[in-house]
Amino acid sequence: MSLPTLALVCAAVPSALSQSREDALPAHAPAITRAELEHHVRFLASDELGGRAPLTSGMERAARYLARALAAAGAEPAGEDGTFFQSTELKRLEYPAVPRLLFTHESGEVVEARFGVDFTLRIRGAARSTEKLPLRFFYDYNHARMPLVGDPGLALFFSASKLDKNRILSEKGIASLADWGLEIEVMSGPKGREPGSPKDSLPSRVFTGSEPEGCELVELRGALLPDFERRRFTHVQLLVEEVPAALADQNVVGRIRGRGTAEKPEQAREVVLLSAHYDHLGFREPARGQRDDSIFNGADDDASGCAALLELAQAFGSGTPPARTLVFLFTTGEETGGKGMARYLSAPAEPLAATVANLNLEMLGRPDQQAGGPGRLWLTGFERSNLGTSWQQQGLGIVADPRPDQSFFTRSDNYPLALLGVVAHSLSSFDLHKDYHRPSDEAEKIDFGHLESATGLVFRAAATLADGSLRPAWLAGMQPEKLTLQPRGSKTQLDRKRKHGGDEEDDEQEND
């Protein structure tokens, strides 16, 4: 389950994860069993997978495992090109060499700045090296000289505050500096006058493919500043090497085709989407001198939901063919803004217009006493549709979300579907345990007896959708609508931040 404003920075996964061997699946049993659930959770939440951060070899290994498990369950591929995989546009970009910055002095001497000590670098879009570029200095009092059109053959420096620079650009109607060859900025404050610390190279980063292109931003500091500000440097050249990592970021999608019923053969074309996210937070190097656990295993969040979803696929694949078509979706990127679900919605395995419901499985691994204890679940947005009440009338142990102030309905992969009109909810038993988004979310803390009962409960609820006996519907006036975003820092945004759980100190720790 994600926090909407959470920024995640994950290091590369351990080299042990580069194995290409096939990981063992549990012994197949048509029934939902504790042994299979435990096998799935312990594998997905193992240290070997390094916390399942997108675009890591551990995440790829998890994707292959899920695909093989879906095939063994009897699901057919519903991804791209006859596979179980649906790729996203995300790429991990790596920087094998230290960026180099070369200044030409008015004397003709070439001075090389040291990365981390004399300058830092911000990449805008795909990294670009430059030729030897002439330097152009612009000041806040003579910005009329600044061209309206950028010149890729020039490096640009504003002797102005960021506020004044933005004002200048706004006055001239310049929305972007993308067309310039390079932008140079002086680091502000006293520390900008001091040397920094040497850096080996740029850390790898995730690139969306739709990220706006722009000239690179060099931030100068330390010993080079006096000669730079006195305009004694005439030219500058940036050399940066960028290599896409050979890793894919992908959803895993399978399908069991519906057969309809004798009375309603058209139900075969209706779709029930069952989902869980298989990504988590990766791992973070411990602070120097510390030996703390650094792997965010994500056993409850959301290896437990993935394990349950695999067992649902197996149970439906082993029984009577469903009336409605079932799609089993394991999303990537839920923890980083829902990129996997957004990718699915851009090219769904089955038409969204035919998708009558989505049940999203989030954190089923520990019982919640406020929901009634072991074997019982709560439904986000219970009051919004007819599903929760219908299941209660059938004696199923599903209750309303006991913590509506946490806004769980909006915090997982069901919500984008709900905004599109699909009756979409998450089922969970998350009890706000302290291991949420911490390395301590380990398989040893999962209550596998509860998980077995909870998965059986989900199966019985999903069966009422699969067999066509329950027609999902929003209740009058309860279908969610897209919210208008408020300016950053507004009361509405601050209220939403408080609603989305955790204290601000914890959120800042996650942003390290």
C-alpha distance (Angstrom), angle and dihedral (degrees) to the residues before:
residue distance angle dihedral
M1 . . .
S2 3.76 . .
L3 3.78 137.1 .
P4 3.82 107.3 -137.1
T5 3.80 97.3 -135.4
L6 3.79 96.5 39.0
A7 3.81 114.4 125.5
L8 3.78 113.8 -159.8
V9 3.77 126.0 -155.5
C10 3.78 114.6 -175.5
A11 3.77 128.4 -178.5
A12 3.77 122.8 -135.3
V13 3.80 112.7 -74.1
P14 3.81 120.1 -106.5
S15 3.79 116.8 -78.5
A16 3.81 90.4 -116.4
L17 3.79 87.6 73.8
S18 3.79 93.1 67.8
Q19 3.80 91.1 87.4
S20 3.77 115.4 125.4
R21 3.81 96.4 -163.2
E22 3.78 119.3 124.3
D23 3.77 112.6 -104.7
A24 3.79 116.9 -130.7
L25 3.78 118.9 -100.7
P26 3.80 120.1 -146.4
A27 3.79 120.3 -98.3
H28 3.80 108.0 -79.0
A29 3.81 117.7 -108.2
P30 3.82 123.0 167.1
A31 3.80 91.0 -139.7
I32 3.78 124.6 74.7
T33 3.79 104.8 -100.4
R34 3.76 136.0 -173.9
A35 3.81 90.8 -134.1
E36 3.80 93.2 59.0
L37 3.79 93.4 44.1
E38 3.79 90.7 50.2
H39 3.81 91.6 48.4
H40 3.82 91.8 52.2
V41 3.81 94.7 46.3
R42 3.80 95.0 45.6
F43 3.78 91.4 50.7
L44 3.81 97.3 45.4
A45 3.82 92.6 43.6
S46 3.80 95.6 43.2
D47 3.78 121.6 123.9
E48 3.80 87.3 -120.5
L49 3.81 90.7 71.7
G50 3.78 91.2 53.6
G51 3.80 97.3 -136.6
R52 3.84 97.3 -52.9
A53 3.80 98.2 -99.1
P54 3.82 113.2 176.4
L55 3.79 115.2 -94.2
T56 3.78 96.3 22.6
S57 3.78 128.6 116.4
G58 3.80 89.1 -115.8
M59 3.80 89.9 58.9
E60 3.81 91.3 49.0
R61 3.77 89.8 50.2
A62 3.80 90.3 51.6
A63 3.83 90.3 49.9
R64 3.80 92.1 53.1
Y65 3.79 90.3 49.1
L66 3.80 92.8 51.0
A67 3.81 91.8 48.1
R68 3.80 92.7 51.0
A69 3.80 90.9 46.9
L70 3.82 91.0 51.5
A71 3.81 90.5 50.3
A72 3.81 90.5 49.3
A73 3.81 88.9 50.3
G74 3.80 90.9 57.5
A75 3.80 98.7 -104.7
E76 3.78 118.8 139.7
P77 3.81 123.1 -131.5
A78 3.81 113.5 -89.5
G79 3.79 100.2 175.0
E80 3.79 131.9 87.5
D81 3.80 125.2 -43.3
G82 3.78 95.0 0.1
T83 3.81 94.2 -52.8
F84 3.79 134.2 114.3
F85 3.82 90.3 -116.4
Q86 3.78 131.0 95.8
S87 3.78 111.4 -172.9
T88 3.78 124.6 -143.0
E89 3.78 125.3 -147.8
L90 3.80 91.9 -109.7
K91 3.79 119.7 119.0
R92 3.78 131.5 179.2
L93 3.79 111.3 -131.2
E94 3.78 119.5 -157.2
Y95 3.80 132.0 -163.2
P96 3.81 111.2 -147.4
A97 3.81 96.2 179.4
V98 3.78 135.1 46.0
P99 3.84 111.3 -98.4
R100 3.80 112.5 -110.2
L101 3.81 125.9 -146.0
L102 3.81 117.7 -169.2
F103 3.82 122.7 -168.7
T104 3.78 122.9 -166.5
H105 3.80 111.7 -143.2
E106 3.80 121.8 -143.5
S107 3.80 85.5 -109.9
G108 3.80 89.3 61.4
E109 3.80 93.5 -108.9
V110 3.83 115.9 135.9
V111 3.80 113.1 -134.0
E112 3.80 119.1 -165.2
A113 3.79 117.1 -148.1
R114 3.79 117.4 -142.2
F115 3.79 116.2 -121.8
G116 3.79 110.8 -116.7
V117 3.81 92.8 7.0
D118 3.82 101.7 58.7
F119 3.80 101.3 12.0
T120 3.76 146.2 8.5
L121 3.77 126.2 -152.9
R122 3.79 135.2 -137.7
I123 3.81 116.3 -163.4
R124 3.80 117.2 -145.5
G125 3.77 110.4 -161.1
A126 3.78 114.8 -36.8
A127 3.81 112.9 -1.6
R128 3.79 117.1 -98.6
S129 3.79 128.4 -161.0
T130 3.79 116.0 -153.3
E131 3.74 139.7 -144.5
K132 3.79 118.2 -121.3
L133 3.82 100.5 -61.7
P134 3.82 127.9 -161.0
L135 3.80 112.8 -122.5
R136 3.81 119.9 -120.0
F137 3.83 119.7 -165.3
F138 3.80 120.7 -156.9
Y139 3.80 125.5 -173.6
D140 3.78 130.8 -157.3
Y141 3.82 90.9 -118.0
N142 3.82 96.4 52.5
H143 3.76 102.7 32.9
A144 3.79 90.3 130.3
R145 3.79 84.6 85.0
M146 3.80 91.3 62.5
P147 3.82 111.2 106.5
L148 3.78 119.2 -120.7
V149 3.81 90.1 -135.5
G150 3.79 122.4 57.7
D151 3.78 121.9 -120.9
P152 3.83 116.3 -141.6
G153 3.79 88.1 -159.2
L154 3.81 94.0 64.1
A155 3.81 137.2 68.7
L156 3.80 114.3 -136.9
F157 3.81 130.6 -144.7
F158 3.81 127.6 178.3
S159 3.80 116.2 -156.6
A160 3.77 89.0 -155.9
S161 3.77 140.4 90.3
K162 3.79 117.4 -89.3
L163 3.78 88.3 -108.2
D164 3.81 91.9 53.9
K165 3.79 91.5 43.5
N166 3.79 91.2 54.2
R167 3.79 89.9 47.1
I168 3.81 91.4 51.8
L169 3.78 92.3 49.6
S170 3.80 91.1 47.0
E171 3.78 92.8 50.0
K172 3.79 90.6 51.8
G173 3.80 92.9 45.7
I174 3.82 93.2 -117.7
A175 3.79 110.1 150.4
S176 3.81 97.5 178.1
L177 3.80 141.8 17.7
A178 3.80 90.2 -147.3
D179 3.81 94.8 121.9
W180 3.80 96.5 57.2
G181 3.78 120.1 95.0
L182 3.79 96.1 -127.7
E183 3.79 139.9 -14.1
I184 3.78 121.4 -143.4
E185 3.77 124.2 -161.7
V186 3.78 131.2 -178.8
M187 3.78 114.3 -127.8
S188 3.79 108.0 -114.4
G189 3.78 128.8 -128.9
P190 3.80 131.8 30.4
K191 3.81 93.1 -57.9
G192 3.77 89.6 61.0
R193 3.79 86.9 69.2
E194 3.80 92.6 53.6
P195 3.79 127.5 75.3
G196 3.79 116.2 -103.9
S197 3.81 129.8 -143.5
P198 3.81 125.2 -73.9
K199 3.80 115.1 -100.9
D200 3.78 126.0 -157.9
S201 3.78 94.3 -145.0
L202 3.77 144.5 -47.0
P203 3.81 114.0 -61.9
S204 3.78 116.2 -112.7
R205 3.78 114.4 -95.3
V206 3.77 139.5 -164.8
F207 3.79 115.8 -111.1
T208 3.79 121.2 -160.7
G209 3.79 98.1 -157.9
S210 3.81 88.4 -129.7
E211 3.80 92.8 66.5
P212 3.83 109.0 126.8
E213 3.77 114.9 -102.3
G214 3.79 117.7 -124.1
C215 3.75 143.8 153.3
E216 3.78 113.9 -79.5
L217 3.80 117.2 -98.0
V218 3.80 116.1 -131.9
E219 3.81 116.5 -164.3
L220 3.81 111.7 -156.1
R221 3.78 125.5 -154.7
G222 3.78 143.0 158.1
A223 3.79 129.2 13.6
L224 3.82 97.5 3.8
L225 3.79 95.1 58.5
P226 3.82 100.1 84.0
D227 3.82 94.7 55.0
F228 3.78 91.5 41.2
E229 3.79 95.3 51.6
R230 3.81 90.8 45.8
R231 3.81 86.4 56.0
R232 3.79 93.4 -120.0
F233 3.80 90.8 137.8
T234 3.78 112.7 79.6
H235 3.81 103.0 178.4
V236 3.79 138.9 23.3
Q237 3.80 135.3 -165.5
L238 3.81 128.9 -166.7
L239 3.80 121.2 -158.9
V240 3.79 116.6 -171.5
E241 3.80 128.7 162.2
E242 3.81 117.7 -149.0
V243 3.80 124.4 -176.8
P244 3.84 127.0 -177.4
A245 3.80 110.3 -127.4
A246 3.79 115.8 -121.6
L247 3.79 92.2 -116.6
A248 3.80 130.0 114.1
D249 3.78 128.3 -143.6
Q250 3.76 109.2 -150.3
N251 3.75 149.6 155.8
V252 3.79 118.6 -126.2
V253 3.81 113.5 -134.2
G254 3.80 132.5 -179.1
R255 3.78 134.2 169.0
I256 3.80 141.2 -154.3
R257 3.78 109.4 -161.4
G258 3.77 119.2 -129.6
R259 3.79 122.3 -126.5
G260 3.79 99.6 -159.7
T261 3.78 120.7 -138.2
A262 3.76 132.0 -86.4
E263 3.81 89.1 -105.3
K264 3.81 96.2 40.3
P265 3.80 111.8 25.7
E266 3.81 88.8 162.5
Q267 3.82 89.4 72.4
A268 3.80 87.6 79.7
R269 3.81 86.6 75.5
E270 3.80 93.0 51.8
V271 3.78 117.5 93.8
V272 3.78 136.5 -145.2
L273 3.81 113.2 -164.9
L274 3.81 116.0 -151.9
S275 3.80 113.6 -170.4
A276 3.79 147.6 174.6
H277 3.79 132.1 166.9
Y278 3.78 119.2 -117.9
D279 3.81 100.1 -169.8
H280 3.78 124.7 94.2
L281 3.82 138.4 170.8
G282 3.81 102.7 -70.2
F283 3.77 115.6 -145.6
R284 3.75 138.5 -58.6
E285 3.78 127.4 -147.7
P286 3.81 109.9 -110.6
A287 3.77 118.2 -116.2
R288 3.79 116.1 -86.8
G289 3.78 110.8 -76.9
Q290 3.82 93.5 16.3
R291 3.79 127.3 109.4
D292 3.76 99.1 -166.5
D293 3.79 120.8 146.7
S294 3.80 104.9 -89.6
I295 3.83 101.8 -176.5
F296 3.79 118.1 98.4
N297 3.82 96.3 -150.1
G298 3.80 97.0 -177.6
A299 3.79 96.3 -152.9
D300 3.79 94.3 159.3
D301 3.82 94.5 25.2
D302 2.96 94.5 77.8
A303 3.79 119.1 -41.5
S304 3.81 85.7 88.9
G305 3.82 91.9 57.5
C306 3.82 91.7 46.0
A307 3.80 91.7 50.2
A308 3.80 90.3 50.9
L309 3.81 91.3 48.2
L310 3.81 91.8 52.4
E311 3.81 89.7 51.5
L312 3.81 90.4 49.7
A313 3.80 90.2 53.0
Q314 3.79 90.1 50.4
A315 3.80 93.8 46.6
F316 3.82 93.5 48.8
G317 3.79 91.9 41.6
S318 3.80 92.0 53.5
G319 3.79 97.7 47.2
T320 3.77 138.4 57.2
P321 3.81 110.5 -41.0
P322 3.82 109.7 -97.3
A323 3.79 122.5 -111.1
R324 3.79 91.8 -131.0
T325 3.79 124.6 47.8
L326 3.79 113.2 -102.5
V327 3.81 122.4 -147.4
F328 3.80 118.3 -165.4
L329 3.81 111.4 -156.4
F330 3.80 127.1 -173.5
T331 3.80 107.1 -172.6
T332 3.76 131.0 -154.3
G333 3.79 124.2 -149.0
E334 3.80 99.2 30.2
E335 3.79 89.1 132.2
T336 3.82 91.4 51.1
G337 3.78 102.7 52.0
G338 3.80 104.3 -58.1
K339 3.81 96.5 -77.4
G340 3.79 93.3 153.6
M341 3.79 94.8 54.9
A342 3.80 90.4 44.2
R343 3.81 88.1 54.4
Y344 3.79 91.6 49.8
L345 3.79 92.0 49.8
S346 3.80 90.2 52.6
A347 3.82 90.8 58.7
P348 3.82 111.0 9.1
A349 3.78 121.6 -167.0
E350 3.82 87.7 -125.4
P351 3.83 127.7 20.1
L352 3.78 115.0 -79.9
A353 3.79 88.5 -139.1
A354 3.82 87.4 63.7
T355 3.84 94.5 44.6
V356 3.79 106.1 104.4
A357 3.81 98.6 178.4
N358 3.77 146.5 2.3
L359 3.79 123.8 -151.8
N360 3.78 110.2 -169.1
L361 3.81 118.4 -165.5
E362 3.80 115.3 -143.2
M363 3.79 126.3 173.2
L364 3.81 105.8 -23.7
G365 3.79 97.0 159.1
R366 3.80 102.9 98.4
P367 3.81 130.5 41.7
D368 3.79 120.7 -111.3
Q369 3.79 114.2 -142.7
Q370 3.80 90.7 -158.4
A371 3.82 88.0 61.1
G372 3.80 92.9 49.1
G373 3.80 101.7 -84.0
P374 3.82 131.2 -97.5
G375 3.78 117.7 16.8
R376 3.79 95.6 16.2
L377 3.79 129.6 105.1
W378 3.78 140.3 -166.2
L379 3.78 127.1 -134.7
T380 3.79 121.9 -138.8
G381 3.80 112.6 -130.0
F382 3.82 90.0 14.7
E383 3.81 91.7 162.0
R384 3.80 94.0 52.6
S385 3.82 101.7 70.8
N386 3.78 142.8 22.8
L387 3.82 94.9 -106.7
G388 3.80 101.7 87.8
T389 3.79 95.6 46.1
S390 3.81 91.7 45.0
W391 3.79 91.4 53.2
Q392 3.80 92.3 47.3
Q393 3.80 89.3 52.3
Q394 3.80 87.2 56.2
G395 3.80 90.7 53.0
L396 3.81 97.2 -106.0
G397 3.81 116.4 151.7
I398 3.79 97.0 -121.2
V399 3.80 119.1 128.2
A400 3.79 137.9 178.4
D401 3.79 118.6 -80.2
P402 3.83 102.6 -84.3
R403 3.81 92.7 -152.5
P404 3.81 107.4 50.7
D405 3.81 90.0 159.8
Q406 3.83 88.1 71.8
S407 3.86 91.4 63.4
F408 3.80 92.3 -139.8
F409 3.81 90.4 162.1
T410 3.82 89.6 70.3
R411 3.80 97.1 39.3
S412 3.77 104.4 74.1
D413 3.79 143.1 49.0
N414 3.80 94.8 -79.0
Y415 3.80 92.5 70.8
P416 3.84 100.6 70.8
L417 3.81 88.1 52.6
A418 3.79 91.5 48.5
L419 3.80 89.9 53.3
L420 3.82 87.7 55.7
G421 3.79 91.9 53.5
V422 3.81 100.8 -98.8
V423 3.81 112.9 134.4
A424 3.79 95.1 -114.6
H425 3.81 130.8 168.9
S426 3.79 139.7 157.4
L427 3.79 124.1 -124.1
S428 3.80 116.2 -149.3
S429 3.77 147.8 148.4
F430 3.82 97.0 -156.3
D431 3.79 107.5 151.2
L432 3.84 97.2 -171.0
H433 3.80 91.1 -99.1
K434 3.80 115.9 -176.7
D435 3.82 93.9 -116.2
Y436 3.81 92.3 72.3
H437 3.83 109.0 127.1
R438 3.80 90.5 -3.8
P439 3.82 132.2 113.7
S440 3.80 86.9 -113.9
D441 3.84 92.0 73.8
E442 3.82 89.8 105.9
A443 3.81 133.2 159.3
E444 3.81 90.2 -113.9
K445 3.80 89.0 69.1
I446 3.82 95.1 55.3
D447 3.81 116.6 107.3
F448 3.79 97.5 -139.1
G449 3.80 93.4 -174.5
H450 3.80 88.8 58.1
L451 3.80 91.4 44.0
E452 3.81 90.8 53.6
S453 3.81 91.8 50.5
A454 3.80 92.4 43.6
T455 3.81 92.0 50.7
G456 3.79 90.2 50.8
L457 3.80 88.4 51.3
V458 3.80 91.6 51.1
F459 3.80 89.5 49.9
R460 3.80 92.0 53.7
A461 3.80 91.2 48.1
A462 3.81 93.2 46.1
A463 3.81 90.4 47.4
T464 3.81 90.4 64.9
L465 3.81 87.1 58.7
A466 3.80 95.2 40.4
D467 3.80 94.8 51.4
G468 3.80 92.6 48.4
S469 3.79 95.6 -121.2
L470 3.82 93.7 118.5
R471 3.81 121.2 57.0
P472 3.84 108.2 -157.6
A473 3.80 116.1 -136.9
W474 3.77 138.6 168.0
L475 3.77 113.2 -119.7
A476 3.79 116.8 -116.8
G477 3.80 111.4 -68.0
M478 3.81 93.7 -3.9
Q479 3.80 102.6 101.5
P480 3.83 105.9 112.0
E481 3.77 120.0 -116.3
K482 3.78 130.7 -153.6
L483 3.80 112.5 -89.6
T484 3.78 123.2 -131.2
L485 3.80 107.6 -117.8
Q486 3.79 114.9 -118.8
P487 3.80 124.6 -143.0
R488 3.79 114.4 -82.5
G489 3.79 111.1 -84.7
S490 3.80 94.1 18.7
K491 3.78 120.3 142.4
T492 3.81 90.9 -107.3
Q493 3.79 92.3 53.9
L494 3.78 92.8 45.5
D495 3.79 90.9 49.9
R496 3.81 90.0 50.5
K497 3.80 90.5 49.2
R498 3.78 90.8 54.4
K499 3.78 90.6 48.0
H500 3.77 93.3 52.9
G501 3.75 94.4 71.8
G502 3.79 139.7 -111.6
D503 3.77 128.3 62.3
E504 3.77 121.6 -83.2
E505 3.79 92.6 -109.4
D506 3.80 91.2 58.6
D507 3.80 90.8 48.3
E508 3.78 90.6 52.7
Q509 3.79 90.2 52.0
E510 3.77 89.7 56.0
N511 3.80 89.6 52.3
D512 3.80 93.9 58.0
